[in-house]
Amino acid sequence: MPFFQKGDVRIRYEETGSGFPLLVTPGGGLNSRVSNWPTAVINAMEEFKNDFRCITMDQRNANGGESSGDGGPRRAGAGEETAVPDQSWR
């Protein structure tokens, strides 16, 4: 399982498929994590992997997730949503 690290923020992410990157967020709000996909009504990682490079991630400090960092579950301007796809694109 890959991680993106910047400072004290560590984000677990997964990717599947190929093509144009599509960031998909699993349900759960602030407890959104990769492990939510198998029980989701629609598993976007599976649904779109033949057409896109699907990227998903644990929200920082989600209960049961593997992402962590200072500033609580969400901090305005933290930028994980754009940093993770950018990191994995390289």
C-alpha positions as CSV (number, residue, x, y, z in Angstrom):
1,M,0.0,0.0,0.0
2,P,1.6,3.3,-1.1
3,F,1.7,6.4,1.1
4,F,2.2,10.1,0.2
5,Q,4.2,12.0,2.8
6,K,4.6,15.8,3.2
7,G,5.9,17.1,6.5
8,D,4.0,15.3,9.3
9,V,1.0,14.5,7.0
10,R,1.0,10.8,5.7
11,I,-1.7,9.8,3.4
12,R,-2.5,6.2,2.4
13,Y,-3.7,5.9,-1.2
14,E,-4.5,3.2,-3.7
15,E,-4.7,3.3,-7.5
16,T,-6.0,1.0,-10.2
17,G,-6.5,1.1,-14.0
18,S,-4.8,3.4,-16.5
19,G,-5.6,6.5,-18.4
20,F,-6.7,9.9,-17.3
21,P,-6.5,10.2,-13.4
22,L,-9.9,10.1,-11.6
23,L,-9.8,10.9,-7.8
24,V,-12.6,9.0,-6.2
25,T,-13.5,9.5,-2.5
26,P,-15.0,6.6,-0.6
27,G,-18.1,7.3,1.5
28,G,-17.8,8.0,5.2
29,G,-17.3,11.8,5.3
30,L,-14.4,12.5,7.7
31,N,-14.1,8.7,8.3
32,S,-13.6,8.1,4.5
33,R,-11.1,5.4,4.0
34,V,-10.0,3.0,1.3
35,S,-11.4,0.0,3.1
36,N,-14.9,1.4,2.7
37,W,-15.0,0.5,-1.1
38,P,-15.9,-3.2,-0.8
39,T,-19.2,-2.4,1.0
40,A,-20.1,0.7,-1.0
41,V,-23.3,0.8,-3.0
42,I,-21.1,1.5,-6.1
43,N,-17.4,0.6,-5.9
44,A,-16.1,3.4,-8.1
45,M,-12.6,1.9,-8.1
46,E,-14.0,-1.2,-9.8
47,E,-16.6,0.5,-12.0
48,F,-14.2,3.0,-13.6
49,K,-10.8,1.2,-13.7
50,N,-11.2,0.2,-17.3
51,D,-11.6,3.8,-18.4
52,F,-9.5,5.8,-15.9
53,R,-6.6,5.6,-13.6
54,C,-8.6,5.6,-10.4
55,I,-7.0,7.0,-7.2
56,T,-8.5,6.9,-3.8
57,M,-7.2,7.7,-0.3
58,D,-7.9,7.6,3.4
59,Q,-9.0,10.9,4.8
60,R,-6.4,12.2,7.3
61,N,-7.1,10.8,10.8
62,A,-10.2,8.8,9.8
63,N,-11.2,6.3,12.4
64,G,-9.6,3.0,11.3
65,G,-7.7,4.6,8.4
66,E,-4.0,4.7,7.9
67,S,-3.5,8.4,7.1
68,S,-2.3,10.7,9.8
69,G,-1.1,14.2,10.4
70,D,-1.4,17.3,12.4
71,G,-4.5,19.6,12.4
72,G,-7.4,17.2,13.0
73,P,-9.4,15.3,10.4
74,R,-9.4,18.1,7.9
75,R,-7.6,21.4,7.7
76,A,-8.5,24.0,5.1
77,G,-5.8,24.2,2.4
78,A,-4.0,21.0,3.4
79,G,-4.2,19.9,-0.3
80,E,-4.1,16.1,0.0
81,E,-6.7,15.8,-2.7
82,T,-4.4,17.4,-5.3
83,A,-1.1,16.2,-3.9
84,V,-1.8,12.5,-3.9
85,P,-2.8,12.3,-7.6
86,D,0.1,14.6,-8.5
87,Q,2.6,12.4,-6.6
88,S,1.3,9.1,-8.1
89,W,1.3,10.6,-11.6
90,R,5.1,10.7,-11.6
